[in-house]
Amino acid sequence: MAIQFQFEKTSNMRVPLKEPLPLSQAEALLEKENSYAVEEQSEMTFTYSLLNEDNVDVVQFSYKFPEPNFSLLGSIIKELPTFSEEEQELIVPWLEEGFGKKIRRAERPLQIQAPAAQTQPVPKNKKAKKSILAKFFKRQSKKQAGVIVEAPNDQQVILPAQRSSAQSLSQDILQQFEAALDIESYPEAIRLYEGYTAILSGRNELIAVGYSYLRTGQLQKAKIVNERLISSALTQDILLMDQLQALVNASKEKLSTLQAEPIEHAEEIQVLMNQIVLYTQEMEEI
C-alpha cells in the first residue's frame, strides 16, 4: 500500500508545500536539505503528514534540522510511543508495508493499581477518545469489496452478473461501519459486523470490532474476535478489562456484606463505593 509524504509547513527550506510526494522523493529532498543545514549550520523546521492511498493524512509530525544521520523512518519510530497501543497496532503494519522494512516496538507493561481511599465519590471525567482507526477503512474498503457477501445467517458466492451490486453493497457497509466508529456508535458497528461478517473481516475491522465489544461490556465476544487476529494491543486491553471486572465484582460482594451494618462500616463502605467508581471509569476508558 502506497504511503505519500506531504510538507505542511516549513521554515528556511526549499521544498514543495501541500504536494503529495512518493516516499523515495521525500527522503531524497530531506537528505538534501539536511546536508545543507549541516554544512551551513542553518536551522530548518518543518511539519509533514504521511498520507494513505486515498490522500487522507494518517499521521503528522514536526522536525528540525540539522540532524546528523537523519532517517525518516527512524524519526517516525521515535514518535510511536506517543500513540496508544490500539493506534500502533494499525500504524506499524502500515508503515512496514509502505517503507518495506520491519519495525520493532516495545510493548507497554500492564499495570493495575488500586485507587487510594477517597472520602467523597469521584466525579466521572470521561476523556474524549480520539482514534485514527477510521482513517484506514477507506483503504481497506477497496480491497474488501465484492467477493463474498454474508447477510444474517446466509452466505452466497457472488457470480459475475452479481458482482457490481455486491461491490456496491460492500462499499456501503464499509462506509456505514466507518461512520459508526467516527461517532463512537459501538452498538451500530457491532450490528453491522454481526450482519456482514465477511465484508468486515479485515484485520483493521476486526480490531475495531474487538474494541467495540469491549466498550459495550461484551468481554467474551471481544475475546472470540481477538482469537481470529491475535492483536497484542487488544489482548492487553482484554486482560485489563478482565482484571478490572474482577475487582469491581469483588468490591461489590464485599460492599454487600458490609451494608448489613451500614453505620458501623460507614467509612469502609464509602471507600469501596469510590473504588467501584474508579474501576468503572477505567473500564470506560479502555
N, C-alpha and C positions, 0 to 999 in steps of 0.2 A: 504494500500500500504506500502511495507516494506521500511524503511529507514535504511541504514547502515552507520556506523561510521568508519572513517579511519584516523589513525595518519599519518600525512605527515612529520612532523619534530619535534623532541623533544630534550630537554636538561635536563640531570640528572634524566631521567625517565627510568623505566624498562618495556617497553611496545612494542608490535609488530608494526613495521612500514610498511606502504603501504599494509596493510592487512585489507580488509573489515570485520567489526565486527558487530554482532547484537547490537542494542541499549542497551539491558539489559546487555550484556557482557561488552560493553564500559563503561556504567555507573558504573558497579562494579569495573572495573580497575581504573577509575578516582577516585572513592571514596577511594580505597585502596592507591593510590599514594598521594592523598591529605592528607589522615590521616598521612601518613609517613612524608610528608612535614611539617605538623603542629607540629607533635611530635619532629622532628629533627630540626625544624626551618631552613629547607633547601629549597632554591628557585628552582622551576621547571618551565620550559616554554614549550609550545607545540602549534603546529599548526595542525588543523584537518579539514577534509572535511566530509560533510554529502552527501551520495550517494543515488540516486534513485534506483529502482529495476533493472535498466539496468547498474548499476555501473557507472553512469555518475555523476560527482561531481556537485552538485547544488549550495552549499554554502561552504565557507571556513572561519574559524575564528582562531584567536590566543588567548591564555590564559596563565595565570600564577598562580602557586600555591606557598605557601599555601593560601587557601581561606576558611575561616570559613563558614559553612552551604552552601557549594557548591551544586548547582543543574545544571545539564547540560542544561535542558530546560530553566531554569531561566536565565542562562548566554546567551542563544541564544535569548531569548525575549528582553534582554537589547540591543542586536545588531540590532533589527528590524528597529529602526529609521534611520539606515544607508542605508536602501533600499528605493527605490521610492515606492509610493503608488501602482503603477502598479505591481511592483515585490512582494510587500507584499500581494497583492490580490491573488497571486499564492502560495507564500511560506507558509502563515499562515494556509490555509486548509491542505496543505501537511504535515506540522508539527503536526497539530492537529490529523490527522489520524494516522501518524506514532508513535506519543507519546501517543495517546489515551487520550489526555487532551484538554480542551477548552482554547484558548488563547484570551485574551482581549488586544486590542491595541488601542492607541489613534489616532484619525484622525487628520491630519494636517488641520488647518483652511485655508480657501480660502481667498487669499488677492490679490487684483489688485491695483497697484499704478501707477498713471500717471507718465510718464517719465519726467525728468527735461528737460527744454528747452535746445536745442543744437544749436550751431552756424554753425556746419558742419554736413552733413549727417553722420549717424552712420554706420560704415562698418559692413557687415554681419560677424558673428562669430558663425557659426552653430556648436555646440558641437557634438562630436560623441556619438551616442546613443549606450550604451552597455547594452543589455537586457538579462535576463536569461529566457525569455519566451520559447524559442525553446527547452530548456532542458527538458521541461515537455511533449513534444509531443511524444517522443518515448514511454514513459509510457502510454500515452493516447491512442496511436495507437493500442496497444494490446487489449484494452477494446472496441474500436470503430469498429474494422474491421469486416465487413461482415454480418450485419443483414439486413440493408436496404441500397440500393444504389440509390441516386437520381441524375439522369442525368438531363440536362437542360429541364425543363417543362415535366418531365416524372418520375414517381415513379414506382418501381417494388419491389415486395416481393421476396426475394431470396429463391428458392427451394433448397432441399438438393443437387441435382446434380449441381446446380449453385454455391454452397457455396464457393468452392475452388477459382473460378475465381473472385467472389465478394470480398473475403478476400484479394486476390492479388491486385485488383483494389483499395480497401480501403487503404491498406498499401502504395501503390504507390501514391495516392492522399495526404495522410498524410505526406509522405516524401517530396513531391513537395511543400506542404504548409510550412513545416518546413524550407526547403531550401530557399523559397521566403522570409520568415521572417529573416533568417540569413543574407541575403544580403540587407534587407530593401526594397525589391521589393513589396511594398504595393499594387500596381495595380494587380500584379500577384496573391498575396494572396487573394485579393477580387474576382478576376476572378474564382479562384478555389472554394472559398466559395459559390459564387452565382451559380456555376455549380454543386456543390456536397454538398449541404447544409446538407443533412442527415449524411454524413460522418464527416463533420466538425461542429458537433453540440454540442460537449463537452464544458463545461464551459471555459476551458483554450483557446480553439479555438475561442469561441465567444468573449472573452476578446480581443484576438489578432486581430480579425476581426473588432471589435469596434474601436480599436486604428488605424487600417489600414484605416478605413473610415475617422477618424479624421485627419490623416496625409496626406490624399489626398483631404481634404477640403469638405468632404461629411458629414456635420454635422447631417442632418436629418436622414440619413441611420445609423449613429452611434447611434442616439437616439433610433431608432427602434430595433437595435441589443441589446442595453442595457436594453430595456424593457423585453427581454427574460431572463435576468440573474440578473439584478439589482446589478451591481458591484459598490461599493462605490467609488473606485478609478476612474473608468470610468465615473461615474456620476459627480464627481468633475471636471474632465477634460473637460467633455462636457459643463458644466456650465461655466468653464473658457473660452473655445473656443467661446461659445455663447456671452459672455460679450466682449471678445476681438474683435470679428467680428462687434459687435455693435459700439465699439469705433472706429474701422477703418472706418466703413461706415459714422459715424457722422463726423469724421475728414475729410474724402473725400468730404462730402457735404459742409462743411464749407470752405474747400480749393477751391472748385469750385466757390463759391461765391466771395472769396477774389481775385481770379485770374482775375476777371473782371477789377480790378485796381491793377495790379501787382507791380507797383513802389511804390505806397502809402502803400501797405501792405506787402512789401518785407520781413520784419523781421518776421511777424506773419506767412507768407506763409512758410518760412524756418522751423519755429518751428513745424508747422503742418506736414510738409513732414517728419521731423525727428521722430515725434510721430508715424506716419503711419509705418515707417520702423521698429521702436521698437516693436510696437504691432504685426506686421507681423512676426518678429523674435520670439516673444513669442509664437505665434501660431505654428511656425515650430518646437518649442522645446517640444510641448505637446506630 
